[in-house]
Amino acid sequence: MAVSITEALDIIYTHITPVSAEIIPIEMALGRIMSKDSVATFDLPRFDNSAMDGYAVKCSDAGTTVTSDHVIYAGDNPEMVLQEKTALRIMTGAPIPKGCEAIVPIEDVRIEDHKITLPSSIIKYIHIRRAGEDIKSGSKYLHKGDKVTAYSITLLASQGITHIHVYRKIKVAVFSSGDELRSHFEKIEAHQLYNSNTPMFLSRSKELGCEIQYIPSTGDTIECLETSIRSSLSADLIITSGGMSVGDKDYTQQAFANLGMELYFNRVEIKPGKPTAFGKIANTAVINLPGNPLASMVNYEIFIRTIIHKMSGSSAYYHNTIDTQMREDHKIKKGKNTVTLGSFDGRSFMPLRQQLAGMVGPMQKAEAMIITKPDIDFIGKGKKVKIIPISWEFFGSEREDFFTR
């Protein structure tokens, strides 16, 4: 019996767990997921410092002329104490001297020889950056499940961190079944087809940060399929396509069952892509996708992207949506949860003209998708829709209803 899209995703959320962690230099951590919180060991800034090039002053000297004979630079360790009727020239980032109550920017004073005329009003503590106002010692500044970005690395470096705990890269193995399939680098006969699914899955998985393993296309026999499966069991995730229907040579499910796969579902109420299965052999997750390229691409984006996000240790593995509107009228065949691919220009969603399950042409044009309920057969121009982006990652840590109704 087929499960719904949301039931399939719930099963995935339940049975997918993060891969193991490793320690790597921060320079190699870009795009990885934190496996531990990072806690500040000291304040940032570490000391009170000047936010401007200007003068360290006392508020009581506002509107008067004071003397200034010293300069404090960034990196200095000032030992003097600021007295009334004096000002200390100070550079941005330099430590605040004792007795200083405010910084007056250089453009706000009048300078004659060593005499400085201050403005008539000075706000206490203005232009002073306080120790810990950015990050407090003992606070968490990066969290387990966060993706490491260039700006995460900035934070880590500012705390003197050289190595961090992250989840390792996911290992993905891919193969397709079918006697009619040949690799794209082989010559083919008129009755044969090039295998476009395997390169697609490998490239997309690599694009999503995984390590990939290519398993050549296997023949349509139990023995050939079992050989390919055994070659893939060192991976965290096995992705296959084809052999999922009920034809005479559709042996994929049987081959996986023979090797101990626990099956969680083998049909999803979705168009295109109903013959989709998910299970596990020990700690290796397995997802079997349809042989039709566009159908397998759709289910990769809905299910496998979720698996990769959850398995990577990310706290954001639920599909997020963007509210937009239809650019044109769109008719849909009723009766199934239907995925429609389209383009998105930031203002509206435009369904692709042709998108049949066996096509490859529409894929490169697909920037987003909408998923409609079985009772929907028409969406008018200007109607509000929810799109799931394909061209960029848009996942959240909270569940969201992604159906267009």
VEXDREN-2710 file (C-alpha; in Angstrom, 1 decimal):
% VEXDREN-2710
k/r/px/py/pz
1/MET/0.0/0.0/0.0
2/ALA/1.3/3.5/-0.9
3/VAL/2.0/6.1/1.7
4/SER/1.4/9.8/1.4
5/ILE/4.2/12.3/0.8
6/THR/4.1/13.5/4.4
7/GLU/4.0/9.9/5.7
8/ALA/7.0/9.1/3.6
9/LEU/8.9/12.1/5.0
10/ASP/7.9/11.3/8.6
11/ILE/9.3/7.8/8.1
12/ILE/12.5/9.3/6.8
13/TYR/12.7/11.7/9.7
14/THR/12.3/8.7/12.1
15/HIS/14.8/6.3/10.6
16/ILE/17.6/8.6/9.4
17/THR/20.2/9.6/12.0
18/PRO/23.4/11.7/11.6
19/VAL/26.6/10.1/10.5
20/SER/29.6/10.1/12.8
21/ALA/31.7/13.1/13.6
22/GLU/35.3/14.1/13.1
23/ILE/37.7/16.9/14.0
24/ILE/39.1/19.0/11.2
25/PRO/40.9/22.4/10.8
26/ILE/38.4/25.3/10.5
27/GLU/39.8/26.2/7.1
28/MET/38.5/22.8/5.8
29/ALA/35.1/23.1/7.6
30/LEU/33.2/25.3/5.1
31/GLY/29.8/23.8/4.4
32/ARG/30.1/21.1/7.1
33/ILE/27.6/20.7/10.0
34/MET/28.7/21.4/13.6
35/SER/28.5/18.3/15.8
36/LYS/29.1/20.2/19.0
37/ASP/28.3/23.7/20.4
38/SER/31.1/26.2/20.3
39/VAL/31.4/28.1/23.6
40/ALA/33.3/31.4/23.9
41/THR/36.3/31.2/26.2
42/PHE/36.7/35.0/26.4
43/ASP/34.7/38.2/25.7
44/LEU/34.6/39.8/22.3
45/PRO/35.7/42.6/22.3
46/ARG/38.2/41.4/24.9
47/PHE/38.5/45.0/26.3
48/ASP/36.7/48.3/26.0
49/ASN/37.9/50.0/22.9
50/SER/37.3/53.0/20.6
51/ALA/34.8/52.7/17.8
52/MET/36.2/55.8/16.1
53/ASP/39.3/57.7/15.3
54/GLY/39.0/60.7/17.7
55/TYR/39.6/61.8/21.3
56/ALA/39.0/60.1/24.6
57/VAL/37.4/62.7/26.9
58/LYS/35.4/63.3/30.0
59/CYS/31.8/64.4/29.6
60/SER/32.3/67.3/32.1
61/ASP/34.7/68.9/29.6
62/ALA/32.0/69.4/26.9
63/GLY/32.1/72.8/25.3
64/THR/35.6/73.6/26.6
65/THR/39.1/73.7/25.2
66/VAL/41.4/71.0/26.5
67/THR/45.0/69.9/25.9
68/SER/46.1/66.7/24.1
69/ASP/49.6/65.5/24.1
70/HIS/49.4/61.7/23.7
71/VAL/48.1/59.2/21.1
72/ILE/46.8/55.7/21.8
73/TYR/47.0/53.2/18.9
74/ALA/45.4/49.8/18.4
75/GLY/47.6/47.3/20.1
76/ASP/48.8/49.7/22.8
77/ASN/48.4/49.0/26.5
78/PRO/47.7/52.5/27.9
79/GLU/48.7/52.9/31.5
80/MET/47.8/56.6/31.9
81/VAL/44.6/57.9/33.6
82/LEU/42.6/60.5/31.8
83/GLN/42.3/63.7/33.8
84/GLU/39.9/66.6/33.4
85/LYS/40.8/69.4/30.9
86/THR/42.8/66.8/28.9
87/ALA/42.0/64.6/25.9
88/LEU/43.9/61.6/24.5
89/ARG/44.1/61.1/20.8
90/ILE/42.8/57.6/20.1
91/MET/42.6/55.3/17.1
92/THR/39.8/52.9/16.2
93/GLY/40.2/49.6/18.1
94/ALA/42.6/51.1/20.7
95/PRO/42.0/50.2/24.3
96/ILE/40.0/52.8/26.3
97/PRO/42.2/54.4/29.0
98/LYS/41.1/54.7/32.6
99/GLY/39.0/57.7/33.3
100/CYS/37.6/58.0/29.8
101/GLU/33.9/58.6/29.6
102/ALA/33.3/59.0/25.8
103/ILE/35.0/59.2/22.4
104/VAL/34.5/62.3/20.3
105/PRO/35.1/61.7/16.6
106/ILE/37.9/63.8/15.1
107/GLU/35.5/65.6/12.8
108/ASP/33.5/66.9/15.7
109/VAL/36.4/68.9/17.4
110/ARG/38.4/72.0/16.5
111/ILE/42.2/71.6/16.7
112/GLU/44.6/74.5/17.2
113/ASP/48.2/73.4/18.1
114/HIS/47.7/71.1/21.1
115/LYS/44.4/72.6/22.0
116/ILE/41.2/70.8/21.3
117/THR/37.8/72.5/21.5
118/LEU/35.1/69.9/22.3
119/PRO/31.5/70.0/21.2
120/SER/29.0/71.5/23.6
121/SER/27.2/68.2/24.3
122/ILE/28.9/64.8/24.8
123/ILE/26.8/61.6/25.5
124/LYS/28.4/59.4/28.1
125/TYR/30.0/56.2/26.7
126/ILE/29.3/57.2/23.1
127/HIS/31.6/55.5/20.5
128/ILE/33.0/53.1/23.1
129/ARG/32.7/49.4/22.3
130/ARG/32.3/47.5/25.5
131/ALA/34.1/44.2/26.3
132/GLY/31.7/41.3/25.6
133/GLU/29.1/43.4/23.8
134/ASP/29.6/41.1/20.7
135/ILE/30.2/37.7/22.4
136/LYS/30.2/37.0/26.1
137/SER/32.6/34.6/27.6
138/GLY/30.7/31.3/28.3
139/SER/28.0/31.9/25.7
140/LYS/27.3/29.6/22.8
141/TYR/28.2/31.4/19.6
142/LEU/27.8/28.4/17.2
143/HIS/25.4/25.5/17.8
144/LYS/25.3/21.8/17.1
145/GLY/23.4/21.4/13.8
146/ASP/24.6/24.7/12.4
147/LYS/26.1/24.8/8.9
148/VAL/29.6/26.3/8.8
149/THR/29.9/29.3/6.6
150/ALA/32.7/31.8/5.9
151/TYR/31.2/33.9/8.8
152/SER/31.1/31.0/11.1
153/ILE/34.9/30.6/10.5
154/THR/35.3/34.3/11.3
155/LEU/33.7/33.7/14.7
156/LEU/35.9/30.6/15.3
157/ALA/39.1/32.4/14.3
158/SER/38.2/35.3/16.6
159/GLN/38.2/32.9/19.5
160/GLY/41.5/31.4/18.5
161/ILE/39.9/28.1/17.5
162/THR/42.0/26.0/15.1
163/HIS/40.0/22.7/14.9
164/ILE/36.3/21.9/15.3
165/HIS/34.0/18.9/15.7
166/VAL/31.8/18.4/12.5
167/TYR/29.8/15.6/11.1
168/ARG/31.8/13.8/8.4
169/LYS/30.8/13.8/4.8
170/ILE/28.0/11.4/3.8
171/LYS/29.1/8.6/1.5
172/VAL/26.6/8.0/-1.3
173/ALA/26.7/5.0/-3.7
174/VAL/24.6/5.0/-6.9
175/PHE/23.7/2.5/-9.5
176/SER/20.9/1.8/-12.0
177/SER/19.4/-1.5/-13.2
178/GLY/18.4/-2.4/-16.7
179/ASP/19.8/-4.5/-19.5
180/GLU/19.0/-1.8/-21.9
181/LEU/21.2/0.8/-20.1
182/ARG/24.7/1.7/-21.0
183/SER/27.1/4.3/-19.5
184/HIS/27.3/7.6/-21.3
185/PHE/30.9/6.9/-22.3
186/GLU/30.0/3.7/-24.2
187/LYS/28.7/3.1/-27.7
188/ILE/25.1/2.0/-27.8
189/GLU/22.9/0.1/-30.2
190/ALA/19.6/1.4/-31.5
191/HIS/17.7/-0.6/-29.0
192/GLN/19.7/0.6/-26.0
193/LEU/19.6/3.8/-23.9
194/TYR/22.2/5.9/-22.1
195/ASN/22.0/5.8/-18.4
196/SER/21.4/9.5/-17.4
197/ASN/20.1/8.8/-13.9
198/THR/23.3/7.7/-12.3
199/PRO/25.4/10.7/-13.4
200/MET/22.5/12.9/-12.3
201/PHE/22.3/11.4/-8.8
202/LEU/26.1/11.4/-8.4
203/SER/26.4/15.1/-9.5
204/ARG/23.5/16.2/-7.3
205/SER/24.8/14.3/-4.3
206/LYS/28.3/15.8/-4.8
207/GLU/26.6/19.3/-5.2
208/LEU/25.0/18.7/-1.8
209/GLY/28.3/18.0/-0.2
210/CYS/28.5/14.2/-0.3
211/GLU/31.3/11.8/-1.2
212/ILE/30.2/9.7/-4.1
213/GLN/30.8/6.1/-5.3
214/TYR/29.9/5.1/-8.9
215/ILE/28.6/1.6/-9.4
216/PRO/28.3/0.6/-13.1
217/SER/24.8/-0.2/-14.4
218/THR/23.8/-3.7/-13.4
219/GLY/21.9/-6.3/-15.4
220/ASP/18.3/-7.3/-14.7
221/THR/19.1/-10.5/-12.7
222/ILE/19.0/-11.1/-9.0
223/GLU/22.7/-12.1/-9.0
224/CYS/23.8/-8.9/-10.8
225/LEU/21.8/-6.7/-8.5
226/GLU/23.1/-8.4/-5.3
227/THR/26.6/-7.9/-6.5
228/SER/26.0/-4.2/-7.0
229/ILE/24.4/-3.9/-3.6
230/ARG/27.3/-5.7/-1.8
231/SER/29.7/-3.3/-3.5
232/SER/27.7/-0.4/-2.1
233/LEU/27.2/-1.4/1.6
234/SER/30.2/0.7/2.8
235/ALA/28.1/3.8/1.9
236/ASP/25.8/5.6/4.2
237/LEU/23.2/5.9/1.5
238/ILE/22.5/3.8/-1.6
239/ILE/20.5/5.4/-4.4
240/THR/19.1/3.2/-7.2
241/SER/16.7/3.8/-10.1
242/GLY/14.7/1.4/-12.1
243/GLY/13.4/-2.1/-11.5
244/MET/10.8/-0.9/-9.0
245/SER/7.6/-1.7/-11.0
246/VAL/6.0/-5.1/-11.5
247/GLY/7.5/-6.2/-14.8
248/ASP/9.1/-9.6/-15.4
249/LYS/12.6/-8.3/-14.8
250/ASP/11.9/-5.8/-11.9
251/TYR/14.0/-7.6/-9.3
252/THR/15.4/-4.6/-7.3
253/GLN/13.2/-5.0/-4.2
254/GLN/13.8/-8.7/-4.1
255/ALA/17.5/-8.3/-4.4
256/PHE/17.6/-5.9/-1.5
257/ALA/15.3/-8.1/0.6
258/ASN/17.6/-11.1/0.0
259/LEU/20.5/-9.0/1.6
260/GLY/18.5/-8.1/4.7
261/MET/16.9/-4.8/3.8
262/GLU/14.2/-3.7/6.2
263/LEU/11.6/-2.0/4.0
264/TYR/9.7/1.0/5.4
265/PHE/7.7/1.9/2.3
266/ASN/7.7/0.9/-1.4
267/ARG/5.1/3.2/-2.9
268/VAL/4.3/6.9/-2.5
269/GLU/1.1/8.7/-3.5
270/ILE/2.8/11.1/-5.8
271/LYS/2.8/12.0/-9.5
272/PRO/5.2/11.5/-11.0
273/GLY/7.3/8.9/-9.1
274/LYS/4.9/6.5/-7.3
275/PRO/7.3/3.5/-7.4
276/THR/9.7/4.8/-4.7
277/ALA/11.0/2.7/-1.8
278/PHE/12.9/3.4/1.3
279/GLY/14.6/1.1/3.8
280/LYS/17.8/0.2/5.5
281/ILE/20.4/-2.6/5.5
282/ALA/22.0/-2.4/8.9
283/ASN/23.2/1.3/9.1
284/THR/23.0/1.9/5.3
285/ALA/19.9/3.7/4.1
286/VAL/18.5/2.7/0.8
287/ILE/16.2/4.6/-1.5
288/ASN/15.0/3.1/-4.8
289/LEU/13.7/5.6/-7.3
290/PRO/11.7/5.2/-10.5
291/GLY/13.6/4.6/-13.8
292/ASN/11.9/7.5/-15.5
293/PRO/14.4/10.4/-15.3
294/LEU/12.1/13.3/-14.5
295/ALA/10.2/11.2/-11.9
296/SER/13.4/10.2/-10.2
297/MET/14.6/13.8/-10.2
298/VAL/11.4/14.9/-8.5
299/ASN/11.6/12.3/-5.8
300/TYR/15.3/13.0/-5.3
301/GLU/14.5/16.6/-4.6
302/ILE/11.7/15.8/-2.2
303/PHE/13.0/12.7/-0.4
304/ILE/16.8/12.3/-0.9
305/ARG/17.6/16.0/-0.2
306/THR/15.7/15.6/3.1
307/ILE/17.7/12.4/3.8
308/ILE/21.0/14.2/3.1
309/HIS/20.1/17.1/5.3
310/LYS/19.0/14.9/8.2
311/MET/22.0/12.5/7.8
312/SER/24.4/15.4/7.6
313/GLY/23.5/16.4/11.2
314/SER/21.8/19.6/10.2
315/SER/19.1/20.9/12.4
316/ALA/17.3/22.2/9.3
317/TYR/15.9/19.3/7.4
318/TYR/12.3/20.2/6.8
319/HIS/11.3/21.7/3.4
320/ASN/10.7/25.4/3.6
321/THR/8.4/27.2/1.1
322/ILE/8.1/30.6/-0.4
323/ASP/4.7/32.1/-1.0
324/THR/4.4/33.5/-4.5
325/GLN/1.8/33.6/-7.3
326/MET/1.1/31.9/-10.5
327/ARG/2.3/33.7/-13.6
328/GLU/-0.3/31.9/-15.9
329/ASP/-3.3/29.6/-15.6
330/HIS/-2.3/26.0/-15.0
331/LYS/-4.4/22.8/-15.4
332/ILE/-3.7/19.7/-13.4
333/LYS/-5.1/16.2/-13.7
334/LYS/-7.1/15.5/-10.5
335/GLY/-6.8/12.4/-8.3
336/LYS/-3.2/12.4/-7.1
337/ASN/-0.7/14.6/-5.2
338/THR/1.0/16.2/-8.1
339/VAL/4.4/17.8/-8.4
340/THR/4.7/20.6/-11.0
341/LEU/8.1/21.9/-11.9
342/GLY/8.6/25.5/-12.9
343/SER/10.7/28.6/-13.0
344/PHE/10.7/31.3/-10.4
345/ASP/11.8/34.9/-11.1
346/GLY/11.4/36.2/-7.6
347/ARG/7.9/37.5/-8.2
348/SER/5.9/34.5/-9.7
349/PHE/6.0/30.8/-10.5
350/MET/5.8/29.7/-14.1
351/PRO/5.1/25.9/-14.7
352/LEU/7.2/24.3/-17.4
353/ARG/5.2/23.6/-20.6
354/GLN/6.0/19.9/-20.8
355/GLN/7.1/17.7/-17.9
356/LEU/6.4/14.1/-18.5
357/ALA/7.9/11.4/-16.3
358/GLY/10.3/10.1/-18.9
359/MET/11.7/13.4/-20.0
360/VAL/15.1/14.9/-19.3
361/GLY/14.8/18.2/-21.1
362/PRO/12.8/20.1/-18.4
363/MET/15.2/19.3/-15.6
364/GLN/17.7/22.1/-16.2
365/LYS/14.9/24.7/-16.4
366/ALA/13.3/23.6/-13.1
367/GLU/14.1/26.2/-10.4
368/ALA/11.3/25.3/-8.0
369/MET/8.2/23.0/-7.6
370/ILE/4.7/23.1/-6.3
371/ILE/2.9/20.1/-4.8
372/THR/-0.9/20.1/-5.1
373/LYS/-3.5/18.0/-3.4
374/PRO/-5.6/15.4/-5.3
375/ASP/-8.7/17.6/-5.5
376/ILE/-6.9/20.5/-7.3
377/ASP/-7.3/20.5/-11.1
378/PHE/-6.8/24.2/-11.9
379/ILE/-4.7/27.1/-10.5
380/GLY/-5.5/30.5/-11.9
381/LYS/-3.1/33.3/-12.8
382/GLY/-2.3/35.4/-9.8
383/LYS/-3.4/32.6/-7.4
384/LYS/-1.2/32.2/-4.3
385/VAL/1.0/29.1/-4.4
386/LYS/3.8/27.6/-2.2
387/ILE/7.0/26.8/-4.0
388/ILE/9.8/24.5/-2.8
389/PRO/13.1/25.8/-4.2
390/ILE/15.3/23.5/-6.2
391/SER/18.0/25.9/-7.4
392/TRP/19.1/26.7/-3.8
393/GLU/18.8/25.0/-0.4
394/PHE/15.9/26.2/1.7
395/PHE/15.3/24.0/4.7
396/GLY/14.2/24.8/8.2
397/SER/14.3/23.3/11.7
398/GLU/10.5/23.4/12.0
399/ARG/7.9/21.4/10.0
400/GLU/5.9/23.4/7.4
401/ASP/2.9/22.6/5.3
402/PHE/4.3/22.7/1.8
403/PHE/1.1/21.8/-0.1
404/THR/-0.5/24.3/-2.5
405/ARG/-4.3/24.0/-1.8
END
